[in-house]
């Protein structure tokens, strides 16, 4: 059995899905590099917190550089950071449009571009994007064109990267959540949001973390989008 301790880099890691994914990887024995704008230093010596706006091109490069300096390797990258703004298409402001492109797409692009050479050096790696089922199954009750533009871009990039690097040991997948109980969806909204899922209730952070770990443990799975959405993708 290998005694190598693998390293996962997780963005948007200070709360919600990102925090849950950090904890899941730590329980699995990974060292973790955790990034968000507001993240605080960790008392866990196997968690390196790197604060910074992932939409800044320099942040992703710095996160990967500090991961190598501290832990010497990058095995997994979870592109979790994202912004969701639901409003009618014509009500979006230019600032909101630019903000979503910056966080959801620029953030993915620059850190992934920095991580792949390190994975190629190891001869293996895994990249996971967190998208949304609204990309594949629009719902008039949740106007979300900017989510479709940005998270849809990540879904397409997932498939393209998976094929580009399949023969070089790097797998690329995505997890597509439904409505999850995170700080984005406070308890006062849970009763209202539950019926959006055919199963009749919202998902838990652990549901998404478990899905990411499933993909981590699935060496024959690449280019896949795993829907964890209470049946939303199937219809209503």
N, C-alpha and C positions, 0 to 999 in steps of 0.2 A: 504494500500500500504506500502511495506517495506521501512524503512528509512535507511537500510544498504547500504553503498557505497561499491560496489564490486571493486576488484583489479585485473587488468590484467598485466601480465609480458610479455614483448615483447623483443625478441632478434634481433640483427641487426637493431637497432632502430634509428640510427643517420641520415639516409638518405633513399631515395628511398621508397620501399614498407614498410619498418619498420617504418619510420617516418610518412608515411600516415596512417598506422594502429594505431600508437600511437594517432594521431589526431582524428581518427574516434572513438576510445574508450573514449577519453576525451569528445568529443561531446555527447557521450552516457551517460556521467556522471560517468564513471569508474575512479578510481585512477589508475595510471599507473607506473610500474617499468620498465624503459627502459635501455637496455644494448647494448653496442657495445664497441669495443676497443677504439674508439675515441670520445665517447659521452661526451658532456659538461654538467655541472650542469644546471638544469632548474630553471627559475624564477617562474614557476608554483608550488605552494606548494603541489599540488596533483600529481606531476610527480617526481619520484625519479630516477635520473640517476645513474647507477652503471657501471662504466667503467671497462673493462676487456675483455680478449680474451676468448670467449665462448668455444674454443677448449681446454682450460686448465681445467682439472677436478675440480679444486678448485673454478673456477669462477661461474659455475652454482649453486653450493652449497651456495656461498656467496651472489649471487643475491637473492635467495629465503630467506636466513637468514635475509638479510637487508629488504626485503619486509615485513617479519613478524615483525621485530623490528619497522619499520616505520608505517605500516598500519594494522598489526595484522591478515592478511589473504591473501590467494591467491586463486582466483576463476577461473582465466583463464590463460593459458600459450600459447603464440603464438611463435612457433619455426620458426622464419623467417630467422635467420642468415644463410648465405650460400655463397659458392664460386662457380662460374661457369667458367670453362676453356674449350673452344671449340677448339680442335685440333685433328689431326689424332691420332689414338690409339698408334701407335708405336713412336710418337713424345713426348708423355708425359714423364716427368722426374719423378724419384722417389720422389723428393721433392714435386712436384705438387700432386702426388698421396697421399703422407702422409698428405699434407696440406688440401686436400679435405676431407680425412677421418676424420681428426682432427676437422675441423670446422663443416662439414655437419653431421657427425655421432656422434663423441664424444660430440660435443656441445649439440645435441639433448639428448643424453643418460644421461649425468650427471645432467643437469638442470631438465629434466623430472623426473628422479629418486628422486630428492630432492623435487619437487613440489607435487607429488602424495600423500605423507603422509599428507601434509597440506590440500589437497582437501578431503582426506578421513576423516580427522578431522571435516571438515565442512559437510560431507555427500553429497557433490556435487562438480563438477568441469568440466572444459572443456579444452581440449588440441587440438591445431591446428598446423599442419605442413604445411609449404609452400614447395611444390614440383615443378615439371615441367612436362608438357605434353610430353616432349621428352622421359620420362620413358615409356609411353604407346604407343607412336607413333614416332618411330625413323625417322629421316630425314637425308638422305645422305648429304644434304647441310650444316648440322650442326653436325659435328662429336662430339659425347658427351658421350663416354663410361663412363667416371668418374662421370658424372651427373647421368647416369643410375645406376651405382653401389651405389652411395650415396643417391640420392633422391629416387631411387627405393627402397632402404632399408627403407627409411622413410615411403614410401607408404605402404610397407608390415607391418612395425611396427605399423602404424596407425590402420590397421585392427586387428592386434593381440591384441594391447592394448585395443581397443574398446570392444573386446569380453571379455578380462580378467577382465575389470572393469565395464562392463555394468550393472551388478546387484548391484554395489556399488555406483552408482550415478555419475560416471565420464564418460563423453562422449569424444570421440577422433575422430577427422576428419582431412581432409587435403584440401587445395586449390591448384590446379594445374594451374599455369598461362601459357599463351603463351608468346609472346614477348611484353614487357611492356615498356612504356616510363619512364625509370629510368636513373640515372647517368651511369649505366652499358651500356645503349644504347643511346648515345648522339644524339642530333637532326640531325647531319650530316649523321647518319645511318638510320634515320626513313624511308626515301623513299626506301632504299634497303631492309629493313626488313619488310615493310608493306605486300608484296605479300606472305609471309610465312603463313599469316592468310587467310583462305578462304574469310573472310569478307572484305579483302583488306586494312586493316589498323591495326596498333598496338593498344594495350590496354592502358588504363590509370591507374595510381596508385589507383585512386578511385574505379575502377572496382574490384580490389583485396580486398581493404578495405571493400567494400560493401559485397563481398562474405564471408569474415570472419565474419562480423556482422550478415549476414543471418544465418550462422551456430551457432553463439552465441544465436540466437533467436529461434532455431529449436530443441526443447527438445526431439523430437522423431527421430532425425537424429544422428546416430553414426556409425563409421566405413566407412564413406563416403568420397570419393575424388571428390570434386566439380571442374570441369574443366572450367576455365575462360580464354579461349584461342582463341576466334574468330573462332571457328569451327575446329581447328587443330586436335582435337581428332577424329573427324568424317572422316577425310581424305582430299585429295586434288583432 
